Amino acid sequence: MNGTYFPTNYQVWRQHAQLELIQQFPDRHQLPLTCPVFVTVGLQGKHRKAIDLDNAAGAVLDSVVSANILRGDNLNNVPQLYVSYEATGEPGVWVYLELLLF
């Protein structure tokens, strides 16, 4: 069997994230975005486990791609990525996409 194992709680989170992301784009016929984007990811609050920042950013980018907002998360589509973490507040994630028009 090929593929990557994703724990159930991650799968549930990812499905929820995809639904939240899709709701932010009511004009779905413009998706996926075709120009490169600068992605900013903000993580906040205490989480159950210590999470590697790169893994958290990857999970967010995977959700954006699975929601068909971006064609992919490779360097051609996402040449800039900023990730931050704030330990205070309710646990959550926010994502900001800025179109890079060259």
Long-range contacts (C-beta under 8 A, 24 or more apart in sequence): 10-59, 13-59, 14-59, 14-62, 14-63, 14-66, 17-59, 17-60, 17-63, 17-67, 17-93, 18-63, 18-66, 18-67, 21-63, 21-64, 21-67, 21-69, 21-95, 22-67, 22-68, 22-69, 25-69, 31-68, 31-69, 32-68, 32-69, 32-70, 32-71, 33-69, 33-70, 33-71, 33-97, 33-99, 34-71, 35-99, 35-100, 35-101, 36-76, 36-77, 36-78, 36-79, 36-99, 36-100, 36-102, 37-70, 37-77, 37-78, 37-97, 37-98, 37-99, 37-100, 38-78, 38-79, 38-80, 38-81, 38-82, 38-97, 38-98, 38-100, 39-64, 39-78, 39-80, 39-81, 39-82, 39-95, 39-96, 39-97, 39-98, 40-81, 40-82, 40-83, 40-84, 40-95, 40-96, 40-97, 40-98, 41-81, 41-82, 41-83, 41-84, 41-93, 41-94, 41-95, 42-83, 42-84, 42-85, 42-86, 42-93, 42-94, 42-95, 42-96, 43-83, 43-84, 43-85, 43-86, 43-92, 43-93, 44-85, 44-86, 44-87, 44-88, 44-89, 44-90, 44-91, 44-92, 44-93, 44-94, 45-86, 45-87, 45-88, 45-89, 45-90, 45-91, 45-92, 46-87, 46-91, 47-91, 53-83, 53-85, 54-83, 56-83, 56-93, 57-81, 57-83, 60-93, 60-95, 64-95, 64-97, 69-97, 70-97
